[in-house]
Amino acid sequence: MVDAGEEGVSDADLTPVYAEFGAALHDAQVLEFGLILLMALATRYDQVHFPDGPRESLSPARVGKTLGQLFYAVREKEYFTKAEKKMIFKAIRKRNDLIHGYMVDKVHELLTPDGRQFLLEDIRRTRKALQDADRVSASMIDRYLQDYGTSLDEVENQAWTAMRHEMGSDETD
């Protein structure tokens, strides 16, 4: 991390960047959970099998295969346009970059006002990409719910159960 005292960078200088970064991590988690819900729907209604757990299926090494399976599962219903597919892949790449080293790779940018401004703008672009992809995911979830006459609560319970099982915990809230 940056030693704020040595470089003359105050906590007040860093706070906006860290706040935006935290908000972007939240956006990434929202998108991830939406995709996990879609995976749960595809598993339940389209008999798709994801060999790994939901979170592992979205890891950088497997995300292409996972999204490919998801896109294939819903293609007959034409849920994903080419532009939507591209948007989701881009957002997932940005999510993985954000989670797996963004601040480490760009820590030097924190040392100058111009660098911090660059980070704020870059993180905001990432947030927009994540939010746009989440809107696509949410609209597909809505279509599944309508097509199959189910509820978000039912699907969320299924997704949470899968995630708890993946983490080795079968306890309920």
N, C-alpha and C positions, 0 to 999 in steps of 0.2 A: 504494500500500500504506500501511498504518498506520505512522507513525513512532513506535515504541513508547516512545522516550525522552521525547518532548514531551508525550504524553498520560498518562504514568505507567502504561502498560500494558506488562507484562514479557513476554518470550518465553514464560515458563512459563504466563502467562495465555492466550496465543494458541495454544499447542501443542495442547491438546485439540480446539479448533475446526479447526485445520488438519489434524490427524490424521483427524478424522471426515470432513472434506471430501475428503481424499485417498482414504479408504476408499469414499466415495460415488462418486468418479470411477471407481474400480476397478469398483464394482458396475455403473456405467453402461456401462463397456467390456464387462463380461461379458454384459449384456443385449444390447448392440449385436452382439457376436460371435454370440450365440445366434440373433438375428434374421437375421444374415448366413448362418448355417448353414441356417436355414429357407428363406431365399431360394434358396440353392444347391440344397436338396432340391426346392423347388417348380419351379425351373428344370429340374432333371434329370428329375424324375418326373411333373410336371404340365405341362411345356412352357410355363411362364410366362416371359415375357421382361421383364426390367427394363431399360429403355433406358439408364439411367445405371449407373455402377459401384456396387458394394454400399454403400460408405460415402456416396457422393453421394446415393444413393436414400433414405438415412435422414436427410438434411439437413432442417432445419426447413421449408424451402420445398417439399420433395417427400415428406416422411414420410407425409402423409395418403394420397397417391396410392399410394405403395409399400405401406403396410400394407393399403390397400384391395385392391390386386392380390393380396397374400399371403392375405388373408382370403377373397377370391373363389376363389383357387386351391384352397384346402382346404375350402371350404364343403360340397362334396358328401360329404366324409368327416366333417363335423360336428366338426372339430377345435376350432373356436372357439365358445364360447358367447357370448351377448351380454355377460355379465359379464366374460368373459375379454378380449373386444375392448375394452371400456371400460377395463379394468385396464392393458392394453398401451398404449393411446393415452395414458392418464394418465401412465404411467411414461415414455413417450417425451417427452411434454411436460416432465416433470420433468427428464429427462436433458438435453434441449436447454437448459432454463433453467440447470441446473447448469453446463453446459459453456460457455454463451454469455453469462455475465455475472452469475451468482449472487453471487459475492463482491464484484464491483464494485458491484452494486446494494445490497448490504447491508453494505458496509465500515463504515459508522457504528456498526453493532451490535457491532463488535469493541471499542469504546471503553469499554463498561460491563460489569460482571459480569452484569447482567440481560440485556443484549444478547447476550453470549456464550452464556448459557444458552439464550436463544431460538434462536440459531443451531444449537447442539448438538441441541436438540429438533427443529428444522425439518429439519436434515440427516438426522437419524435417521428421521424420517417419510419423507423422500425415499428413503433407503436401503431402507426396508421396501417401498415401492412398487416400486422397481427389482428387488428380490429376489423379490417376489411375481410380477411379470411374467416374470422369468427362469424361475421354476418352471413357469409355463404354457408358455413357449417350450421349455424342456427336455422337458416331457412330450410336446409335439408332435413334437419331434425324435425322441424314443424311439418314438412311434407310427409315424413315417415309417420309421425303421430296421427296426422289426418288420414293417410292411406290405410293404416292398420288399426285405427280407432283405439289407440292406447294413450297413456298419459306420460307426461314428463317425469312425474314422481315414480311411476313404475320403472321407467327406463333408468332414471338416476339410481334407484335402489339396486338395479341389476349391475350398473357400472360400478357403484361403490362396493358391492359385494365382490365383484371381480378384482377390484383394486385391493381390497382387504385380503382376499385370498392370495393375491400375488405377493403381498407384503408379509404373508405368513400369519395373519391375524384374522380369526373368524369371529371376533367379538362384534357385537352390534352396539350402536350408539344408544 
